[in-house]
């Protein structure tokens, strides 16, 4: 058997020009390698018959390879530099490598199950070892997997650039909605999940996501918000200031309006207030935001806490100021409960606070209490600790202790041979705490109701104040004198702080079918409210035929008689008399949606006044959300990026 190269006749004449005669001694002793001139390889052109027959002492068969093409330049001279070329070009198993495409966005899932040869001319199945020729596509390889390995879930063949953009957009929305850090893009677990669900999809870096994709999504949602605000008839605002971990003052502005009888509550802006949160600084920021969203002319009210600077801010912007009712109730209760106004009540609160602190500091005590709770009530129980600055936390603490008196007494009496018996409040304190809980519980209920953002709450302010005052004036005479005294002090505080309320709240109560009779206010205030409603209806830009005219001869009598006779034959009278007053559980927006054609002018006023927020809770809720973003590890985040994250977190649902 002949060993070495066997050239076909038409190729031998070019052997000198190719440099194939320069076979080193190593090549002669090891016919597995050849020596060629690499400089001349640069000028080769393909030739259809450039085939070389190679035989090897290690194999009885000969194989053919494609010879280098003919040189482009006839004057090309061989050089002494040479490289080794393997003669076994039918690759063995070790010659197959994992295929890594240059363009990852076109990566096919087929290559998870095939390895390619080094020259990329063949592909071998990693499951069964079958070898196929590579072409310009993966159809043959895919058919093999579907025919021979049916248990493999190939999913989509590849992900297009459009799919990649959708995946990145979903990741960004997840970060904003779940308040995840952008560093999640580097987390091993997240990348493993993405490799499993979307193999081959290129993931952007954290900087690309925050600097490029985040502003794009923010501008997209902002355009939707502006388009929605164009449909709003009137807009009402809430704002509040808070301090971050980095000791920076922030201001949050929210807006509220009704479109298609749906109440919208959106966060407009969150920004740093430099130079303190005075009225001038706050009004400057709010004005710029309103002009940016094109709603300065539509804005009517501003709901804030009772700080004088916030009230002045509303006046600087020519907005009606509405004090937060929850903050007002907190001020009415804070001094009588937290201060030493009624010594007996203060003693009760301090006694129960010591009891709650004991269980919060000792895991052994908590486990012992759980044992007795399971024994008595067949349920576990957690003791709540109060915060001095929040009156409702004191009430929550009392509600977590009083119903479980037996379990507390058994635990403290038997644990460690009665070592903690001194913590058991005397029986009279349990009675005082129960009576105090009866007085304060309505305040907690009202605070929770007013914090809702899905339904109108402005119309609840007048009925709420009236009910609370009636509750405090009808305290059970059998209650302890200390409870009677603290009830009177809360009563006086409530009347003093709610003596002057904006007229917009009276109109909101009138336009609520649940409270349209205005039974909670005096006759004088009722007549004033009805007259203002009539004046506003007259100023509306509507068809005069929709409004029934009032007879001139009856104007005097209708003005001074009962409210239902003030506007006889007009829309207000029909609204007051035609339909009965609805139940408290009625959805006000649904009622107006069904009856807006019947009361067309009043429906316009209803959209205007029912969307007034009764509390600044929407702005305060943004504190908690911002606290999840401005953590200790992210306290130096840029203010504009924080604004974008909070904006998307609250408004992405529209």
N, C-alpha and C positions, 0 to 999 in steps of 0.2 A: 504494500500500500504506500503510495507516495505521500510524503509529508510536506506540508507548507502550502504555499500559494500556487494555484493553477489559474493563469490569466487566459481569457479568451483571446483569439488572435487579433481581433480588431482593437484590443486594449493594449496589447504588448508594445505597440509603437509609441504609446504615450507614457510608458513606464518611466522612461528617463526624465521626462518633464515633470511627472508627479513626485519623483523622489522615492519611489517604492523600492529602488535598488539599494537604498541605504538601510539595509537590515543589519541591526547590531548583532554582536556575538550573543547577546542575551536572547535575542529573538530566534537565532538559529538553534540554540540549545533548548529554548522554550517556545515552541511554535504556537503557543496560545496567544502571543502578542506580536504585533507588528510595529515598525517604526516608520512614521510618515513625517513629512515636513509641514508644520502648522502654518507657516507663512503662505505656502502655496494654496492651502485649503481656503483662504479667504477669497480667491479668485475663481473658484470652481463654479461651473454651471452644470445643471442636470443633464444626463444623457440616458435615454431609455434603455440602452443595451450595456450600461456600465455595470456589469455583474461579475463578481469574483467568486470562484469556487474555492472553498476552504476545506481542507481535511485536517484531521487531528489524530495523533497516535492514541488518544484516549477514547476515540469513537470510531466505529466502522463506517459511519455514514458521513457524507460530505454535505455541507450547507452553503447556501449562496447568500451573499450580502450585496447591498447596493454600494458600488464603488464611488469614490469621490468624483464629482463632475469634472469636465474639462476645464483647463485654466482659461481665464479671460484674456490674459496677455501672453503672447508667445515668447516674449523676452523674459519671462519670469524664471529666475534662477533658484535652484534649491539651496538651502542653507544647512548648516550643521545642527541647528536646533531641532529636536524631535520629541514626540510624545508617544505613549503606548496606547494602542487601540485593542480592546478585547475582541477575540475572534468568535467567542460564543455569544452571538447576539440574540439567540432564542433564549430569553431570560429565564433563569431558574426562580425558585420561590423567594430567594433573598433579593432578587432584582425588583420586586414589586414594593412600592411605597404608597403611603396614604396620600390621596390626591388633595392638593390645596389650591383652589382656583385663585386666579388673580383678581377676579371681580366677585366678592363674597355675596353681593346681592343676587347673583345668578346661580348660587350654589344649589345643586340638586341633592335631594335626600338619598339618591342612589349611592352616592359616594360614601355614605355611612356603612355600606355593605360591600364595596369594591375597592381594591387597591389598584393603582396604575403602575405600569412599567416606567422605568426611568426615562425612556424615550417617548412615553405617553402614546404608544401605538397599540398597546394591549391593556386589558383590565382583567383582574382575577377576582372571583367571588370569594369573600372571606369566610363564607359559610360552607360551601361545598367544593371550592377550589376550581370551578369551571373558568376557563379562559376564553375571552372574546376579543375580537378586534375592536379598537376604538374608532369611531367615526366622528362626525361633527355634532352628534347628539347622543343622548343616553337612552334612546328608545329600545335598543336591543337589550341593554342591561336591565331596564325596567321590566321588559317582558319576561326576562329570566326570573327575576324576583317574584313576579306575580304568578308565573307558571310553576316554579319549583319550590318557592318558599311563601306559601299563601298566608302563613300566620303572621307575616310582617305587615305592620300598619305603616304604609308609606305616607299617608296623609296627602298634603299638597306636594306637587313636584318641586316647586320652588316658590319663593316669596318675591313678588314684584316690588319695585320701588314704592308703589302706592301702598302696598301692604306694610312695608317697613315704616312708612310715615304714620300709618294708623297705629301701629304697635307703639311707636315712640310717643304719639299723642296720648294713648291710653296710659302709658307709664307716667307721663307728666300729670294727667288728671288724677291718677291714684296718689301721687305725691301731694298734690294740693288738697284733695278731699280727705285723705287720711293723715295729713300733716306729717308726712315722712320726710326725713332729710334727703338732700340731693346726694349725699354720700352713699345712699343705698345702691347707686349704680356700681360701686366698687365692692359691695358685699358679696361674699362667696356664695351664700345661700340663694340670693336673688339671681346671680348669674347662672347658678346651676338650674334654677327653675326656668329661666329663659332658654337655656340650652336644651332643656327637655321639651319645652313647649314650642319653641321657635328656633330650632337649630339653624345656624348659619346666618341669623339676622344680626347685622352689626348694631351694637348698642352705643349711643353717644356717651361722651364723658359727662361728669357732673357739671363742669364749667360750660360745656356746649348746651346742656339741658337748661341751665339757669340763665345763661346769657343770651341764648339764641331762641330756643323753643318757648321758654316761659313768656317773654314779651309778646311773641306772636299769638299765643293762646290768650293772653290778657287783652290784647287789642281786639281779638275776635269776639270775646265775651263782652267787652266794653261796647262794641258796636251794637250788639243785641240789646244791652241795657239801654242805650241811648234810643234805639228804635222803640223799645217798650215805653220809655218815658214820654215819647212823642204822643202816645195814645192816652196818656194820663191827663185827666182834667185838672186836678189839683194835686200838689205834693206836700207832704208833711215830713218834718225832719226830727231826728233825735241825735244828740251828741253827748259825749262825756270824755273826760281826760283821765289818763292813768300813767303810771310810772313803771318802766321796764327794769329788768335786773341790772342793766347798764346805767341806771339812774338817768334815763332820758324820758322827757314828757312826751306822750303821744296823745293825739286826738283822733277819735273815730266819728265818722258822720254816716248816718243811715237815712234812707228815705222810705216813705210808705204811701201807697196810693191804691186806688181801685180801678181795674180794667176788666170789663166784661163780668162785673160782679165777683171778681176774685181779688182778694187783698194780697198785695205784694209788699214784701219787706226786704229791701236790698241794702247791702253795704256799699257805699260810694267811695269812701277814701279813708285811709289811715296814714297819718303823717306825724312827724316830729314837730313839737311846738317849741321853738327857740325863744329864750327870753321870758319864760314863765307862761302859764296858761291864763293870762289876763284877757279881758274882754276884747281889746284891740287886736291882739295876736290871733285869738280864736276866730273873731269875725272876719279877719283878713283871709285866713285859710279857708273858711267855709264859703266865703264869697267866690274865691277862685274855683273851688270845686263845683259850685252851682253853675257858674258860667261855663266851666269845661263841659258839663253835662247838659247845658242849655235848659236849665229848669229854674233859673233865678226868678223869672216872672211868675212861675207857677207855684212857688213855695209860699205857704201860708202860716204855718206854725212851727215852733221849735220846742221840743220837749226835752228838759234837762233836769238835773237835780236842783235843789233849792239854794245853790250858791249864788251870791249876788253878782259875781262875774258872769255867770251863765245867763242870768236875766238881762244884764246889760248887753251881752252879745246878741241876744234876740232883738233888743231895741235898736242896736246898731245896724242890723240887717232889715229893719222894718218888718219883723215877723212877730206874730202873736206868741207870747211866752206861755208855755204850759208847764207847771211844776210837776215833777214825777210824783204820783200818788203813793207809790211804794216808799219812796224816800220820806214823804210827809208822814206816813204811818210809822215809819221807823223813828222819826224825831218825836212823835207823840208818845211812843212807848219806851224809848231809850232812857230818858231821865227818870220816870217813875220806877222802872225795873232795875236799871243798872245803878242809879244813884241811891243814896241812903234817905229817900223821901219817906218811905214807910218802913220803919225798922223791922217789924215782924216779917214782912215780905222779903226784905233783904236777907234776913236770917235763914228763911226757908231756902232761898236760892243758893246761898253759900253752903248750906248743909248738903243739898243734893249735888252741888258742884264737887264737893270733897268726895262724895260717894262715886261719882263718875270718874274722877281723876284716879281714885284707887284702882278701879278695874282697868283703866287705860295704861297704868304703869306696871301692872303685874299680870304676866301670862298665867301664873298659877291661879290667881283669883278668877281670871276669865274662864279657865277650864272648870274650876269648881262651880261657878255660876251656871255654866252650860249644863253641868251634870244635874243640878237641881231644876233647871228649866225643863230638861227632858223628862225628869221625874214627875214634875207637876203639870206642865202644859204640853208635854210631848213635842217640843219644838225648841230650836236654838234661838238665842236672843243676843243682840249686840247693844251695848250701852253707847249712847251718843254723848260726845263732849261738846260743851258750848264754847262760843267765842264771845268775848266781852263786847266787841264792837257790833255784833249782830244780835238784835233782840230775838229774832225768830230761832236762832240756834239755842237760846235758853229755853224757848218753848219746846223745841224738838227734844232737848235733853230731858225735860220733865215728862214728855210723852213716852220716852223710851224707858223710864224708870217706874212711874206711878202704876201702870197696869200690872207690874211684876213685883209688887211689894212682898208677897209671900216668899218668892224665890230669893230675893235679896236678904230678907230677914233670916231664913233658914241657913243660907250660906255663911253670913257673917256671924251667926250664933254658934255654928258647929265647927267652922274651919279653925284649925289650930287651937282647939280648946277655948274658943271664944275670945281669941286675941284681938279681934277687930269688932267686938260688940259696940264699941264707942262710936263707930261710924253709922250705926243704925239710927235714922232720924226718929224722934218720938212720934207718937201717934197724932198729936195735934199738928205737926208739920206735914204729915201725909194728908190730913184734911185740908189744911191751908193750900197745899200745892194742888190738890184736886180742884178746889174752888178757883184758884188762880188760872188753872188750865182751862176752865170753863169760860172765863172772861177773854183770854188771849187767843183761844182757838179760832174764832171767827176772823181775826186779823191775819192769821196764817193762811186761812182758806182764801181770803180776798187777795192776798199777795200772790198766791199761786195762780188765781184766775186772771189777774191783771197782767201777769207775765206772758200770757199766750200771745202769739204773733199771727196765728192762722185766722183769727176772728176779730171783729171790731171790739174794742174795749173802751173807747172814749164815752160811749153812751152808758157805761156801767158806773162812772164816777159818781154822779149825783145819787143814784139809788144806793150805791155802796156806802157813801157817807151817811145818808139818812138811816140806813139799817144799823150801822155801827153806833150811831148816836142813840137810837132807840134801844139797842141792846144794852148800852151803858147806863141808860136812865131807868131800866127795869131790872136791875140786879136783884137777885133773890134776897129778900130782907133777912133770911135766916143765915146768910153768909157771915163770916167773921167780920168785925168792924174794920180790920186792916184791909180786907178785900174790898169792902164798901168804899173805903177811903181811896185806895189806888184806882178803883173804877171811876170815881169822881174826878180825880186828877187827869186821867186819860181822856175823859169826856171833855173837860175844859180845854185841854191841849188840842183836841181834834176840832172843836168849834172855832178856836182861835186861828188855827192854821188853815182852815178851809172856808173862812168867812168871805174871801174874795176869789172867785173862780172866773176864768175867761168865759165870755158869753158863748163862745163856740161850743163849749161843753153842754150848755143848755139846749142849743140847737141839735146837737148830736143825740141827746136824750129824747127830744121831740120826734126826731126822724127814726127812732128805733120803735118798731111796732110793739115791742114788749113793754115800753115805758112811755108811750105817746101821750097818755093822760096827764103826765107830769104831776103825779100825786105827791112826789117827794119835795116839792118846793111850794112856796107861798103863792097866793092868788096874784099878787103884784108881779112877782117874777114870772109867773105863767103868762100873764097878759103881755109882759114885755117881750118874752120869747116868741109868742105867736105873732106879734106885730113885726118883729125883726124878720121872721120867716116870710111874712107877707111882703115886706119891703124887698127882700132879696129875690123873691119870685118875680116881682114887678121889674126888677133890674135885669132879669135874665134875657138873653137874646133868643126868645122862642116865639112861636106863632101865637099871636094874641087870641086866636080862636080856641086855643087849648086851655085858656084860663077863663073861668066864668067871672063875669063882672059883678061887683058888689053894688047893690042899690044904694043910691045916695041918701034916701030918706031913712034908711036903717043903720047908717054908719055909727051914729052916736050910741044907740041902744046896744048894737052888737059889740061896740068897743068896751062898754062898762059892764055888760052882763057876763054870764058864765063863759069860759073859754070856748065851749062848743058852739056858742052863739056869736062869737066875734066875727067870724068870716063866713057867714051864712051864704050858701050857694056857691062857694068857691072850693078849690081843690083841697085846701087844708081841712075844711069842715067835712068833706067826704072822707078824707083820710082818718079823721078822728071818730066818725060815727058809722061809716058803712061797714067797716070790718072790726070785729072784736079785738081787744088787746090780746096779743099772742102770749103763749106760755114762755117761761124763762128759758126753756130748753130749745126754743125756736132758733134756727139758723137765720140770722138777719139778712145776710147776703142772698140766700136762696129765696127768702120772702120777697125781697125787692126785685130779684130777677124775674119772678112770676108776675109781679104787679107793677112793673115799671111803665107799661103802656097805659095803665089805669091812672097813675099819678105821674105824668111825664115831667112836670116841673119839679115836684118834690124829689123825684128820682135824681135829678141833677144835684140838688142840695144834699141828698143822702150820700152820693159819691164823694162830695166835697168834705163832709163833716164826720162821717162814720169811719174814715180812715185815719183819724187823729190818734196817735199812740198815747195811751194814758200814762205810760211809764217810760223811763229811759233804759229799760231792760235790753232792747236790741243792741244798744251801744255797749252796755255793760257785759253782755254775752260775748262780745268781741274780745274783752279782756281775757276770758278763759281760753278762747281760741288762740289769741296772740301768745298767751303763756305757754301753750304747747309748741309754739314755734320758737319763741325767744327763751330757750332753755339755757342752762349754764354753758353748754357746749356750743350754743349758737347765739349767744347774747350780743355779738357784734355784727349780726346780719344787717345789710344795708336797708335803710328805711323804705326805699322804693321797691326793693324785692319783697320785703314784708308786706307792703301794701298790695302787691300783685298776688301774693299767696292768699292773703285774707280775702281779697276781692273774688278770686276764683273759688275759694272754699265756700263762700256764702252765696255766690250768684251763678254757679255753673249749672244749676238746676233749671234755669229759665229756658 
